[in-house]
Amino acid sequence: MPADSANRDFWANKMNASIEKLDLPYNNPEVTTALAQIARKHNGDMGRGLAGSKAAKRNAAHVCSFFVKGNCNRGVTCPYRHTNITEQDLESLKKGNGSIDEKIRERFNGINDPIAKKIMDKIEEKSKPPAPPVDLNITTLFLGNVTSEDITEEVVKEQMEKFGKIERMRLLHRQNCGFVCFFSREGAEKAIVTLHDKLYLSEKKIKLDWAKA
């Protein structure tokens, strides 16, 4: 079939005309070869070499795990394989420390679920406060998402001065951020450990981080 659209349309019209005349090109050696390749690709060729065998195996239905256990009630309507079950098929049902049914049951109940564990680990990692900077002279915290004018210095001070004396503070509403500088490093550390991922001001969740030197 031609690659470009114009020639492809011409080719299609020509083939349709040939069909009406029953003048089909199946005796053409090139057409016969192409059809044979398609047959091997989609159906497998059990009698012609390793490639055909692999294709047939890949396209074969999976073995029925219920049939193996003796309790498949679908009979001939079951879409899974009940015949030619090999030792390799039986081993494939046990991959990953337990049967497929056990894995589904465990995941449904939230037991031994590696995907859920990965998600929970990410959430836990995200909820941890940022590591304090090595420079002990840094006593300033960065506040992000300061988007409301209702978040005033008085509101911020009310939350922050519980952890230590505040030296200075600056809120930049246009940049949606602010800075709170404590007199002591101890006060800054207490504030970020306690309020990280938990600070809400005027119904806005405030991001807390260490300011850069």
Buried (B, 14 or more C-beta within 10 A) or exposed (E): EEEEEEEEEEEEEEEEEEEEEEEEEEEEEEEEEEEEEEEBEEEBBEEEEEEBBEBBEEEEEEBBBBBBEEEBEEEEEBEBBBEEBEEEBEEEBEEEEEBBEBBEEEBEEEEEBEEEEEEEEEEEEEEEBEEBBEEEEBBBBBBBBBEBEEBBBEBBEEBBBEBBEBEEBEBEEEEBBBBBBBEEBEBBBBBBBBBBEEBEBEEBEBBBEBBEE
